[in-house]
């Protein structure tokens, strides 16, 4: 049903539910708010904050939205953060089934931790139940060839909202990544700080020769493609507030019957996640969760999507276009 007709139908329902005491104009405004048809920027900051949390699973206390923030603030970040998030996408969505330089970074396993992404302008916050374990997956290790995200370093143990946290710094971009505990996890022991394993690299370690080679092997990424790849990272685990789509890589949070079987091919033949391209043209191919159409919705949604991103495609062909860049989304192993 077209959005216009859907809003009219819901407005009449609201009128009936009120005993016809609510004027149609008011009912239509309420319907538009329910259906996500209002321009996000027109909402006051508290409402935008609550709306964002309904999609991301963040706690409102962690969200930083200002009146001049674009949309829900998911993609409103510094250039360094955007570059870092795009690089993280190349790690998140690649695994050892492929031989590309990011396949060995050992970050695809982060899906098992189901981290909640809480993006800020100058920081990316990853919230999960075991921050030390997750950080250990991300950080390179002394003497371990190709392990970890190149250039990422342990900076300090810290407290974030009263929880144990690790502050990580990406040397090439200067971007800050904080890995912190779930809000529902019990308080830390007094004075306790999260500390990495002794063999993990810290900010005192410069880029290694292998890290230089690995980063040089990453193809050039156009500005519009950079935005799309970074958007994949911050929408890593997201659920539509109207429960019509979800982007989790480990399971279907909506428990939809038609989606349940998607995990079995991955379990039987091993995971397939492959994100690669160059310049304006990129392709993400995977087996298992989520559905390709769900990723398209997350990237192009009226409220939670990337500003200016549009879906292009029919049937099983899925593409998201932003400016001059195109991201093709493909289920399975086919070309």
C-alpha positions as semicolon CSV with decimal commas, in nm:
position;residue;x (nm);y (nm);z (nm)
1;X;0,000;0,000;0,000
2;X;0,143;0,345;-0,086
3;X;0,245;0,550;0,218
4;X;-0,019;0,815;0,147
5;X;-0,300;0,558;0,154
6;X;-0,148;0,383;0,456
7;X;-0,146;0,710;0,651
8;X;-0,507;0,783;0,558
9;X;-0,617;0,435;0,666
10;X;-0,434;0,463;1,000
11;X;-0,572;0,814;1,056
12;X;-0,927;0,687;1,020
13;X;-0,849;0,403;1,261
14;X;-0,722;0,654;1,516
15;X;-1,040;0,855;1,475
16;X;-1,256;0,547;1,534
17;X;-1,047;0,443;1,836
18;X;-1,105;0,789;1,987
19;X;-1,479;0,773;1,932
20;X;-1,442;1,028;1,653
21;X;-1,326;1,293;1,900
22;X;-0,989;1,344;1,728
23;X;-0,998;1,565;1,416
24;X;-0,874;1,400;1,096
25;X;-0,580;1,643;1,064
26;X;-0,462;1,556;1,414
27;X;-0,517;1,184;1,352
28;X;-0,315;1,202;1,031
29;X;-0,028;1,372;1,215
30;X;-0,033;1,096;1,477
31;X;-0,037;0,834;1,201
32;X;0,260;0,999;1,032
33;X;0,454;0,987;1,358
34;X;0,369;0,619;1,404
35;X;0,463;0,526;1,049
36;X;0,787;0,725;1,039
37;X;0,657;0,966;0,776
38;X;0,767;1,283;0,955
39;X;1,097;1,449;0,870
40;X;1,328;1,337;1,151
41;X;1,496;1,678;1,172
42;X;1,160;1,835;1,268
43;X;1,145;1,633;1,590
44;X;1,285;1,777;1,913
45;X;1,610;1,622;2,039
46;X;1,447;1,407;2,314
47;X;1,208;1,252;2,062
48;X;1,487;1,191;1,811
49;X;1,694;1,029;2,084
50;X;1,413;0,793;2,183
51;X;1,344;0,718;1,816
52;X;1,707;0,628;1,751
53;X;1,721;0,397;2,053
54;X;1,411;0,217;1,926
55;X;1,618;0,111;1,623
56;X;1,964;0,058;1,769
57;X;1,899;-0,081;2,117
58;X;2,113;0,193;2,273
59;X;2,038;0,345;2,609
60;X;1,926;0,707;2,581
61;X;2,203;0,812;2,819
62;X;2,467;0,709;2,563
63;X;2,318;0,893;2,264
64;X;2,457;1,233;2,169
65;X;2,221;1,426;1,939
66;X;2,237;1,803;1,898
67;X;1,978;2,026;1,728
68;X;2,204;2,049;1,420
69;X;2,261;1,672;1,401
70;X;2,154;1,519;1,071
71;X;1,861;1,279;1,104
72;X;1,930;1,038;1,395
73;X;2,304;1,108;1,403
74;X;2,402;0,759;1,289
75;X;2,613;0,889;0,998
76;X;2,697;1,234;1,132
77;X;3,067;1,198;1,213
78;X;3,415;1,335;1,152
79;X;3,612;1,238;0,841
80;X;3,849;1,025;1,050
81;X;3,561;0,835;1,205
82;X;3,399;0,776;0,867
83;X;3,720;0,638;0,720
84;X;3,773;0,414;1,023
85;X;3,415;0,283;1,013
86;X;3,449;0,200;0,643
87;X;3,767;0,009;0,721
88;X;3,584;-0,175;1,000
89;X;3,315;-0,273;0,750
90;X;3,581;-0,445;0,540
91;X;3,669;-0,647;0,848
92;X;3,314;-0,707;0,974
93;X;3,186;-0,838;0,644
94;X;3,479;-1,053;0,530
95;X;3,587;-1,393;0,658
96;X;3,836;-1,670;0,584
97;X;3,643;-1,813;0,290
98;X;3,818;-1,546;0,088
99;X;4,180;-1,441;0,055
100;X;4,140;-1,064;0,047
101;X;4,366;-0,872;0,284
102;X;4,087;-0,806;0,536
103;X;3,977;-1,170;0,557
104;X;4,249;-1,251;0,810
105;X;4,173;-0,968;1,050
106;X;3,959;-1,207;1,255
107;X;3,686;-0,953;1,316
108;X;3,394;-1,129;1,143
109;X;3,355;-1,334;1,461
110;X;3,237;-1,015;1,632
111;X;2,888;-1,112;1,512
112;X;2,879;-1,372;1,791
113;X;2,910;-1,090;2,047
114;X;2,610;-0,903;1,897
115;X;2,751;-0,562;1,991
116;X;2,522;-0,261;2,005
117;X;2,675;0,016;1,796
118;X;2,648;0,363;1,946
119;X;2,804;0,609;1,698
120;X;2,905;0,960;1,798
121;X;3,066;1,236;1,597
122;X;3,419;1,163;1,716
123;X;3,379;0,817;1,867
124;X;3,228;0,477;1,800
125;X;3,098;0,300;2,110
126;X;3,053;-0,079;2,096
127;X;2,846;-0,219;2,382
128;X;2,850;-0,589;2,466
129;X;2,859;-0,821;2,766
130;X;3,233;-0,902;2,752
131;X;3,431;-0,594;2,644
132;X;3,772;-0,750;2,714
133;X;3,694;-1,048;2,491
134;X;3,559;-0,838;2,207
135;X;3,851;-0,593;2,224
136;X;4,087;-0,889;2,213
137;X;3,934;-0,989;1,879
138;X;3,992;-0,645;1,734
139;X;4,344;-0,566;1,851
140;X;4,659;-0,684;1,673
141;X;4,896;-0,899;1,877
142;X;5,272;-0,882;1,896
143;X;5,422;-1,138;1,660
144;X;5,085;-1,263;1,526
145;X;5,079;-1,228;1,147
146;X;4,771;-1,058;1,006
147;X;4,564;-1,076;1,325
148;X;4,344;-0,786;1,432
149;X;4,243;-0,464;1,259
150;X;4,566;-0,304;1,130
151;X;4,656;0,017;1,308
152;X;4,415;-0,035;1,598
153;X;4,578;0,003;1,939
154;X;4,490;-0,019;2,306
155;X;4,500;0,331;2,457
156;X;4,362;0,300;2,810
157;X;4,121;0,129;3,046
158;X;3,843;0,365;3,144
159;X;3,497;0,397;3,287
160;X;3,202;0,463;3,058
161;X;2,866;0,521;3,229
162;X;3,009;0,350;3,538
163;X;3,101;0,037;3,342
164;X;3,433;-0,122;3,260
165;X;3,554;-0,006;2,922
166;X;3,855;-0,011;2,693
167;X;3,954;0,286;2,484
168;X;4,111;0,190;2,150
169;X;4,273;0,425;1,901
170;X;4,318;0,375;1,528
171;X;4,655;0,524;1,444
172;X;4,610;0,594;1,069
173;X;4,283;0,788;1,114
174;X;4,309;0,899;1,478
175;X;3,958;0,758;1,534
176;X;3,846;0,655;1,883
177;X;3,672;0,322;1,949
178;X;3,541;0,247;2,298
179;X;3,435;-0,107;2,388
180;X;3,218;-0,112;2,697
181;X;2,997;-0,343;2,900
182;X;2,622;-0,383;2,872
183;X;2,427;-0,149;3,104
184;X;2,252;-0,450;3,263
185;X;2,582;-0,609;3,362
186;X;2,656;-0,581;3,733
187;X;2,875;-0,294;3,857
188;X;3,249;-0,349;3,840
189;X;3,452;-0,406;4,150
190;X;3,572;-0,081;4,300
191;X;3,882;0,048;4,126
192;X;3,885;-0,229;3,866
193;X;3,993;-0,136;3,515
194;X;3,969;-0,339;3,196
195;X;4,317;-0,438;3,086
196;X;4,417;-0,609;2,760
197;X;4,637;-0,915;2,736
198;X;5,004;-0,829;2,769
199;X;5,084;-0,923;2,408
200;X;4,835;-0,679;2,250
201;X;4,972;-0,372;2,077
202;X;4,925;-0,033;2,245
203;X;4,943;0,326;2,120
204;X;5,315;0,315;2,198
205;X;5,363;0,072;1,908
206;X;5,392;0,226;1,560
207;X;5,244;0,061;1,253
208;X;5,427;-0,256;1,164
209;X;5,560;-0,324;0,815
210;X;5,289;-0,585;0,763
211;X;5,017;-0,340;0,868
212;X;5,150;-0,090;0,616
213;X;5,133;-0,355;0,343
214;X;4,782;-0,461;0,444
215;X;4,645;-0,108;0,445
216;X;4,808;-0,034;0,111
217;X;4,630;-0,339;-0,035
218;X;4,288;-0,191;0,046
219;X;4,145;-0,040;-0,276
220;X;4,064;0,331;-0,294
221;X;3,717;0,417;-0,165
222;X;3,524;0,713;-0,308
223;X;3,362;0,960;-0,062
224;X;3,006;0,835;-0,130
225;X;3,115;0,471;-0,105
226;X;3,295;0,558;0,220
227;X;2,964;0,678;0,363
228;X;2,784;0,358;0,257
229;X;3,051;0,127;0,400
230;X;3,063;0,323;0,726
231;X;2,683;0,300;0,740
232;X;2,705;-0,080;0,727
233;X;2,920;-0,073;1,041
234;X;2,689;0,143;1,251
235;X;2,388;-0,065;1,138
236;X;2,559;-0,392;1,226
237;X;2,288;-0,492;1,474
238;X;1,969;-0,297;1,418
239;X;1,598;-0,377;1,445
240;X;1,320;-0,174;1,284
241;X;1,100;-0,015;1,549
242;X;0,795;-0,140;1,356
243;X;0,956;-0,487;1,348
244;X;0,962;-0,523;0,970
245;X;1,340;-0,576;0,921
246;X;1,657;-0,654;1,116
247;X;2,029;-0,661;1,030
248;X;2,182;-0,901;1,284
249;X;2,442;-1,138;1,132
250;X;2,398;-1,408;1,398
251;X;2,019;-1,463;1,411
252;X;1,686;-1,303;1,326
253;X;1,583;-1,088;1,625
254;X;1,227;-1,079;1,487
255;X;1,202;-1,461;1,486
256;X;1,023;-1,460;1,150
257;X;0,924;-1,809;1,028
258;X;1,030;-1,734;0,670
259;X;1,379;-1,633;0,787
260;X;1,454;-1,917;1,030
261;X;1,609;-2,149;0,772
262;X;1,870;-1,898;0,658
263;X;2,122;-2,010;0,922
264;X;2,143;-2,373;0,814
265;X;2,345;-2,330;0,490
266;X;2,600;-2,126;0,685
267;X;2,621;-2,390;0,958
268;X;2,662;-2,674;0,710
269;X;2,909;-2,516;0,465
270;X;3,069;-2,244;0,672
271;X;3,002;-1,870;0,669
272;X;3,038;-1,664;0,355
273;X;3,086;-1,291;0,399
274;X;3,263;-1,097;0,130
275;X;3,272;-0,717;0,095
276;X;3,500;-0,583;-0,175
277;X;3,524;-0,335;-0,460
278;X;3,701;-0,012;-0,553
279;X;3,615;0,351;-0,603
280;X;3,239;0,388;-0,643
281;X;3,154;0,020;-0,702
282;X;3,127;-0,224;-0,409
283;X;2,961;-0,561;-0,355
284;X;2,856;-0,730;-0,031
285;X;2,783;-1,102;-0,062
286;X;2,697;-1,337;0,224
287;X;2,516;-1,653;0,327
288;X;2,284;-1,672;0,627
289;X;2,152;-1,369;0,814
290;X;2,027;-1,105;0,745
291;X;1,808;-1,092;0,436
292;X;1,944;-0,869;0,161
293;X;1,622;-0,672;0,149
294;X;1,657;-0,601;0,522
295;X;2,001;-0,447;0,466
296;X;1,854;-0,236;0,185
297;X;1,580;-0,114;0,416
298;X;1,827;-0,029;0,692
299;X;2,039;0,180;0,454
300;X;1,750;0,360;0,280
301;X;1,488;0,386;0,554
302;X;1,306;0,718;0,596
303;X;1,411;0,746;0,959
304;X;1,711;0,518;1,018
305;X;1,867;0,518;0,672
306;X;2,149;0,713;0,511
307;X;2,043;1,055;0,393
308;X;2,021;1,049;0,013
309;X;2,059;0,671;-0,023
310;X;1,801;0,508;-0,252
311;X;1,719;0,144;-0,335
312;X;1,757;0,029;-0,694
313;X;1,668;-0,319;-0,814
314;X;1,398;-0,574;-0,873
315;X;1,334;-0,925;-0,748
316;X;1,652;-1,080;-0,615
317;X;1,874;-0,796;-0,739
318;X;1,947;-0,549;-0,463
319;X;2,146;-0,227;-0,493
320;X;2,177;0,087;-0,282
321;X;2,291;0,406;-0,456
322;X;2,428;0,717;-0,289
323;X;2,548;0,994;-0,515
324;X;2,790;0,832;-0,759
325;X;2,845;0,517;-0,548
326;X;2,663;0,185;-0,571
327;X;2,660;-0,103;-0,322
328;X;2,532;-0,435;-0,459
329;X;2,389;-0,676;-0,200
330;X;2,379;-1,044;-0,291
331;X;2,260;-1,352;-0,106
332;X;2,477;-1,662;-0,131
333;X;2,790;-1,735;-0,330
334;X;2,683;-1,641;-0,680
335;X;2,854;-1,368;-0,881
